[in-house]
Amino acid sequence: MGMAWSRQQGDAARAAAREHTRRCRERRRLMREVVRARRQLAASHAGYLGSLGLVASALTHFALGEPLPVSDHTPPAVLVHRPVPAPSTPPPLLRSIQPVQQDGAAAAEPPPAAARTESGVVGGEDLRVAVRHRSLAEVAAGLEEYFLRASAAGDPVSKLLEANSAEYSGVPSSFFGVLCCISSSSSPSVSHDRIDSMHDRIGKRHSSTLQQLMVWEKKLYKEVKARERLQIHHDKKLTALRDQEYSRKVNVDIQKLKGAWDRARAQLATASEAAHASSAAISELRDTHLARQVLGLCHATRDMWKAMRQHHEAQGLIAQQLRGLSGRTSMDATTEIQHGATRALEAAMSAWCAALGHLAKHQRDYVAALHGWLKLTLAPTDGAPASPVAAELAAFVDRWRQALDGVHCAEVLKSIKNFAGATHALYAHQGDELRAARRVAQCTRELDRKSRMLRQVEKSHYDSYAPAGFALWNRGRHWMDHDMRQVHHAHNEVVQRKEEIDACRRKLEGEMKRHAMAIDATRSSAVAGVQRTLPAVFQAMATFSASLATALDAVCRHGSDVH
């Protein structure tokens, strides 16, 4: 019975060791995914903020080339500038790692007085400003201002993600250099001190924290894997010793078996101690630096979308003035510069659409990978219970993941694509207009050439007719007939040239009519496209920003509500 119980106990220990190894392998994979997702999130965040500035510039350049006035009867846009909202309180269990609140929404300043008429009244704590724009160019200038404000609202998140820093690109090689120098058989205190010294040199940035965690996860996986092998070796030695004690075979040195088992047990204890030290280091990084950074990132992201909601709502109000846009008062022809500006606007809108999609995807990937890793760390390899901070942090990130999964940007992407499609249609109309203009220019040059040729023919007809008229009485009959034939031939050539000029003039008039129709079609396409699709972009962006800000605010406030 004792022998069977000992074998069952050994099987259970080996099964537990295999499970620990599997879990550590998955933890290592997920932490590698977190590191990769953070880099992608930082890049996509920087790309999204850059796309806002790109759209602002492209829209302004496009509007400057489109002299479209806004009717004086169009009501002004009443913009509400709200104060910065107070930051929410973190969950009680995480109160010791209170995140540094980021002011994602700076105090709104009244828009500049250039190209506008304003009247401000203060009602309570909100500042209401009535803004009137008199042309598409002025509307675009107002939209550009809030695009730049929305881009600036993401700066705190950029700082936390190090989206504007190329400095962290050299960090992984330093950490991996430390990792390569640490063997699975080295002393845990020595390896711990070496990685801690690297941590002190690099600092407490989010990227460096994740890199440290990845280093420790790699080290922990090697140590747990080595412990699994040592567990098997230990069990074999223990089984051999128990078999000898049970069977009492002759010519078998039981002291030798006991010595082998003692060495295996010591090696297993050393490996367990190393795994325990690595697991403790991971827990310390998770419960202090990582928890603070994750909370700060979520709060800063919430504040960013709150600020963006205000800015996009202001853009939506400004864009409502496009309802008074009129293209009938302007028949200016499209230039090649305007054609290029329209193309640039289409490209900028497409880039904005792609950047928003990438930002949403990479944020979900980052939070999902982080949540998966945190769940696995709740069951540590050394059997110790998880800390309250770890459990609360995992629940916090899980709520963050669910909030992101519940907010979709499909409607925003559709609205942006609709405006990009309208811009593409306008680009095609402008192309038709430019081709019509080139045909008009070609017909004008042809008419000028034929007119010059007619003048030359008329001059030679006059020169040939005048001498013949004076010399008819002084010359014979034969010469008189010859001169008359020359005069008749010159007269016919003049008539033919005039007919060609008349046909060319009619063709020019037809091309000019078609050019005028093309100009009218371009103006109508510009007005219809801007009026129909541009305000919808900002309305959809304001709705999306509000939904995301509300969802993230619920995540940040959940802990305070449930405790």
Backbone hydrogen bonds, N-H to C=O, Kabsch-Sander energy under -0.5 kcal/mol:
donor,donor_aa,acceptor,acceptor_aa,energy
5,W,1,M,-2.6
6,S,2,G,-2.0
7,R,3,M,-2.0
8,Q,4,A,-2.4
9,Q,5,W,-2.2
10,G,6,S,-2.1
11,D,7,R,-2.7
12,A,8,Q,-2.2
13,A,9,Q,-2.0
14,R,10,G,-2.5
15,A,11,D,-2.4
16,A,12,A,-2.4
17,A,13,A,-2.3
18,R,14,R,-2.5
19,E,15,A,-2.2
20,H,16,A,-2.4
21,T,17,A,-2.3
22,R,18,R,-2.5
23,R,19,E,-2.6
24,C,20,H,-2.5
25,R,21,T,-2.3
26,E,22,R,-2.1
27,R,23,R,-2.5
28,R,24,C,-2.5
29,R,25,R,-2.0
30,L,26,E,-2.6
31,M,27,R,-2.5
32,R,28,R,-2.1
33,E,29,R,-1.9
34,V,30,L,-2.5
35,V,31,M,-2.4
36,R,32,R,-2.1
37,A,33,E,-2.9
38,R,34,V,-2.5
39,R,35,V,-1.8
40,Q,36,R,-2.2
41,L,37,A,-2.8
42,A,38,R,-2.7
43,A,39,R,-2.4
44,S,40,Q,-2.9
45,H,41,L,-2.6
46,A,42,A,-2.3
47,G,43,A,-2.4
48,Y,44,S,-2.3
49,L,45,H,-2.3
50,G,46,A,-2.3
51,S,47,G,-2.0
52,L,48,Y,-1.6
53,G,49,L,-1.4
54,L,50,G,-2.1
55,V,51,S,-2.5
56,A,52,L,-2.2
57,S,53,G,-2.3
58,A,54,L,-2.5
59,L,55,V,-2.8
60,T,56,A,-2.0
61,H,57,S,-2.4
62,F,58,A,-2.2
63,A,59,L,-2.4
64,L,60,T,-2.1
65,G,61,H,-0.9
65,G,62,F,-0.6
66,E,63,A,-1.1
68,L,66,E,-2.5
70,V,134,R,-2.1
71,S,324,G,-2.6
74,T,71,S,-1.4
77,A,131,V,-3.1
78,V,76,P,-0.5
79,L,77,A,-0.8
79,L,129,V,-3.4
81,H,79,L,-0.6
81,H,127,L,-3.2
82,R,80,V,-0.7
94,L,91,P,-1.2
95,R,92,P,-1.6
97,I,94,L,-1.5
98,Q,95,R,-1.0
101,Q,99,P,-0.7
104,G,102,Q,-1.8
106,A,104,G,-0.8
108,A,82,R,-0.7
116,R,113,A,-1.5
117,T,132,R,-0.8
119,S,130,A,-0.9
121,V,128,R,-2.2
123,G,121,V,-0.6
123,G,126,D,-2.0
124,G,122,V,-0.6
126,D,123,G,-1.7
127,L,81,H,-2.1
128,R,121,V,-2.3
128,R,126,D,-0.6
129,V,79,L,-3.0
129,V,127,L,-0.5
130,A,119,S,-2.1
131,V,77,A,-3.4
131,V,129,V,-0.6
132,R,117,T,-1.2
136,L,68,L,-2.5
139,V,135,S,-2.1
140,A,136,L,-2.7
141,A,137,A,-1.9
142,G,138,E,-2.1
143,L,139,V,-2.4
144,E,140,A,-2.6
145,E,141,A,-1.8
146,Y,142,G,-1.4
147,F,143,L,-2.0
148,L,144,E,-2.4
149,R,145,E,-1.7
150,A,146,Y,-2.4
151,S,147,F,-2.3
152,A,148,L,-2.2
153,A,149,R,-1.7
154,G,150,A,-0.6
154,G,151,S,-1.1
155,D,152,A,-1.7
158,S,154,G,-2.2
159,K,155,D,-2.3
160,L,156,P,-1.9
161,L,157,V,-2.6
162,E,158,S,-0.8
163,A,158,S,-2.4
164,N,158,S,-0.5
165,S,162,E,-1.2
169,S,166,A,-0.9
170,G,167,E,-1.2
171,V,168,Y,-1.3
174,S,170,G,-1.0
175,F,171,V,-2.1
176,F,172,P,-3.1
177,G,173,S,-2.0
178,V,174,S,-1.7
179,L,175,F,-2.5
180,C,176,F,-2.4
181,C,177,G,-1.0
182,I,178,V,-0.5
182,I,179,L,-1.3
183,S,181,C,-0.7
186,S,183,S,-1.5
191,S,187,S,-2.2
192,H,188,P,-2.4
193,D,189,S,-2.2
194,R,190,V,-2.0
195,I,191,S,-2.2
196,D,192,H,-2.3
197,S,193,D,-2.3
198,M,194,R,-1.6
199,H,195,I,-2.2
200,D,196,D,-2.3
201,R,197,S,-1.6
202,I,198,M,-2.0
203,G,199,H,-2.5
209,T,205,R,-2.4
210,L,206,H,-2.4
211,Q,207,S,-2.3
212,Q,208,S,-2.6
213,L,209,T,-2.5
214,M,210,L,-2.3
215,V,211,Q,-2.2
216,W,212,Q,-2.8
217,E,213,L,-2.6
218,K,214,M,-2.3
219,K,215,V,-2.4
220,L,216,W,-3.3
221,Y,217,E,-2.4
222,K,218,K,-2.0
223,E,219,K,-2.3
224,V,220,L,-2.9
225,K,221,Y,-2.5
226,A,222,K,-2.4
227,R,223,E,-2.4
228,E,224,V,-2.2
229,R,225,K,-1.9
230,L,226,A,-2.5
231,Q,227,R,-2.4
232,I,228,E,-2.1
233,H,229,R,-2.5
234,H,230,L,-3.0
235,D,231,Q,-2.5
236,K,232,I,-2.1
237,K,233,H,-2.1
238,L,234,H,-2.7
239,T,235,D,-2.7
240,A,236,K,-2.6
241,L,237,K,-2.3
242,R,238,L,-2.7
243,D,239,T,-2.9
244,Q,240,A,-2.1
245,E,241,L,-2.4
246,Y,242,R,-2.1
247,S,243,D,-3.2
248,R,244,Q,-2.9
252,V,249,K,-0.6
254,I,252,V,-1.0
257,L,253,D,-1.6
258,K,254,I,-2.4
259,G,255,Q,-2.4
260,A,256,K,-2.4
261,W,257,L,-2.4
262,D,258,K,-2.5
263,R,259,G,-2.2
264,A,260,A,-2.3
265,R,261,W,-2.6
266,A,262,D,-2.2
267,Q,263,R,-2.6
268,L,264,A,-2.3
269,A,265,R,-2.2
270,T,266,A,-2.4
271,A,267,Q,-2.5
272,S,268,L,-2.4
273,E,269,A,-2.4
274,A,270,T,-2.3
275,A,271,A,-2.6
276,H,272,S,-2.6
277,A,273,E,-2.3
278,S,274,A,-2.3
279,S,275,A,-2.7
280,A,276,H,-2.3
281,A,277,A,-2.2
282,I,278,S,-2.3
283,S,279,S,-2.3
284,E,280,A,-2.4
285,L,281,A,-2.3
286,R,282,I,-2.6
287,D,283,S,-2.8
288,T,284,E,-1.4
290,L,285,L,-2.8
291,A,286,R,-1.5
292,R,288,T,-1.7
293,Q,289,H,-2.5
294,V,290,L,-2.9
295,L,291,A,-2.4
296,G,292,R,-2.5
297,L,293,Q,-2.4
298,C,294,V,-2.4
299,H,295,L,-2.6
300,A,296,G,-2.5
301,T,297,L,-2.3
302,R,298,C,-2.4
303,D,299,H,-2.5
304,M,300,A,-2.3
305,W,301,T,-2.2
306,K,302,R,-2.0
307,A,303,D,-2.4
308,M,304,M,-2.7
309,R,305,W,-2.0
310,Q,306,K,-1.7
311,H,307,A,-2.3
312,H,308,M,-2.9
313,E,309,R,-2.3
314,A,310,Q,-2.1
315,Q,311,H,-2.1
316,G,312,H,-2.3
317,L,313,E,-2.0
318,I,314,A,-2.4
319,A,315,Q,-2.9
320,Q,316,G,-0.9
321,Q,318,I,-1.5
322,L,319,A,-1.8
323,R,320,Q,-1.7
324,G,321,Q,-1.6
325,L,322,L,-1.7
326,S,69,P,-2.2
330,S,327,G,-0.8
339,H,335,T,-2.2
340,G,336,E,-2.3
341,A,337,I,-2.2
342,T,338,Q,-2.2
343,R,339,H,-1.9
344,A,340,G,-2.4
345,L,341,A,-2.1
346,E,342,T,-2.2
347,A,343,R,-2.3
348,A,344,A,-2.4
349,M,345,L,-2.5
350,S,346,E,-2.2
351,A,347,A,-2.3
352,W,348,A,-2.3
353,C,349,M,-2.4
354,A,350,S,-2.4
355,A,351,A,-2.6
356,L,352,W,-2.4
357,G,353,C,-2.0
358,H,354,A,-2.4
359,L,355,A,-2.5
360,A,356,L,-2.3
361,K,357,G,-2.2
362,H,358,H,-2.8
363,Q,359,L,-2.0
364,R,360,A,-1.9
365,D,361,K,-2.5
366,Y,362,H,-2.3
367,V,363,Q,-2.3
368,A,364,R,-2.6
369,A,365,D,-2.4
370,L,366,Y,-2.4
371,H,367,V,-2.5
372,G,368,A,-2.3
373,W,369,A,-2.1
374,L,370,L,-2.5
375,K,371,H,-2.3
376,L,372,G,-1.4
377,T,373,W,-1.7
378,L,374,L,-0.7
378,L,375,K,-0.8
379,A,376,L,-1.2
383,G,380,P,-1.1
386,A,378,L,-0.5
391,A,387,S,-2.0
392,E,388,P,-2.6
393,L,389,V,-2.7
394,A,390,A,-2.5
395,A,391,A,-2.1
396,F,392,E,-2.4
397,V,393,L,-2.7
398,D,394,A,-2.0
399,R,395,A,-2.2
400,W,396,F,-2.1
401,R,397,V,-2.6
402,Q,398,D,-2.4
403,A,399,R,-2.3
404,L,400,W,-2.2
405,D,401,R,-2.2
406,G,402,Q,-1.4
407,V,403,A,-0.6
407,V,404,L,-0.8
408,H,406,G,-0.5
413,L,409,C,-2.5
414,K,410,A,-2.2
415,S,411,E,-2.3
416,I,412,V,-2.6
417,K,413,L,-2.4
418,N,414,K,-2.2
419,F,415,S,-2.0
420,A,416,I,-2.5
421,G,417,K,-2.6
422,A,418,N,-2.4
423,T,419,F,-2.5
424,H,420,A,-2.1
425,A,421,G,-2.2
426,L,422,A,-2.2
427,Y,423,T,-2.4
428,A,424,H,-2.0
429,H,425,A,-2.2
430,Q,426,L,-2.8
431,G,427,Y,-2.0
432,D,428,A,-2.2
433,E,429,H,-2.5
434,L,430,Q,-2.6
435,R,431,G,-2.2
436,A,432,D,-2.3
437,A,433,E,-2.5
438,R,434,L,-2.2
439,R,435,R,-2.0
440,V,436,A,-2.2
441,A,437,A,-2.5
442,Q,438,R,-2.3
443,C,439,R,-2.6
444,T,440,V,-2.4
445,R,441,A,-2.3
446,E,442,Q,-2.2
447,L,443,C,-2.5
448,D,444,T,-2.4
449,R,445,R,-2.3
450,K,446,E,-2.4
451,S,447,L,-2.3
452,R,448,D,-2.1
453,M,449,R,-2.0
454,L,450,K,-2.3
455,R,451,S,-2.1
456,Q,452,R,-1.8
457,V,453,M,-2.3
458,E,454,L,-3.0
459,K,455,R,-2.0
460,S,456,Q,-2.2
461,H,457,V,-2.4
462,Y,458,E,-2.2
463,D,459,K,-2.3
464,S,460,S,-2.0
465,Y,461,H,-1.8
466,A,462,Y,-2.3
468,A,464,S,-0.8
469,G,465,Y,-1.9
470,F,466,A,-1.5
471,A,467,P,-1.7
472,L,468,A,-0.7
474,N,471,A,-0.7
475,R,471,A,-0.6
475,R,472,L,-0.5
480,M,476,G,-1.7
481,D,477,R,-2.1
482,H,478,H,-1.8
483,D,479,W,-2.2
484,M,480,M,-2.1
485,R,481,D,-2.0
486,Q,482,H,-1.7
487,V,483,D,-2.2
488,H,484,M,-2.3
489,H,485,R,-2.4
490,A,486,Q,-2.5
491,H,487,V,-2.1
492,N,488,H,-2.3
493,E,489,H,-2.1
494,V,490,A,-1.9
495,V,491,H,-2.2
496,Q,492,N,-2.5
497,R,493,E,-2.5
498,K,494,V,-2.2
499,E,495,V,-2.1
500,E,496,Q,-2.2
501,I,497,R,-2.2
502,D,498,K,-2.4
503,A,499,E,-2.4
504,C,500,E,-2.5
505,R,501,I,-2.7
506,R,502,D,-2.3
507,K,503,A,-2.2
508,L,504,C,-2.3
509,E,505,R,-2.5
510,G,506,R,-2.2
511,E,507,K,-2.5
512,M,508,L,-2.6
513,K,509,E,-2.0
514,R,510,G,-2.3
515,H,511,E,-2.5
516,A,512,M,-2.4
517,M,513,K,-2.4
518,A,514,R,-2.3
519,I,515,H,-2.5
520,D,516,A,-2.3
521,A,517,M,-2.5
522,T,518,A,-2.3
523,R,519,I,-2.7
524,S,520,D,-2.6
525,S,521,A,-2.5
526,A,522,T,-2.5
527,V,523,R,-2.6
528,A,524,S,-2.9
529,G,525,S,-2.5
530,V,526,A,-2.2
531,Q,527,V,-2.8
532,R,528,A,-2.5
533,T,529,G,-2.0
534,L,529,G,-0.6
534,L,530,V,-1.2
537,V,533,T,-1.1
537,V,534,L,-0.8
538,F,534,L,-1.2
539,Q,535,P,-2.1
540,A,536,A,-2.4
541,M,537,V,-2.4
542,A,538,F,-2.5
543,T,539,Q,-2.2
544,F,540,A,-2.7
545,S,541,M,-2.8
546,A,542,A,-2.3
547,S,543,T,-2.4
548,L,544,F,-2.6
549,A,545,S,-2.7
550,T,546,A,-2.5
551,A,547,S,-2.3
552,L,548,L,-2.6
553,D,549,A,-2.2
554,A,550,T,-2.1
555,V,551,A,-1.6
556,C,552,L,-2.4
557,R,553,D,-1.9
558,H,554,A,-1.2
559,G,555,V,-0.5
561,D,557,R,-1.6
562,V,558,H,-2.1
563,H,559,G,-1.3
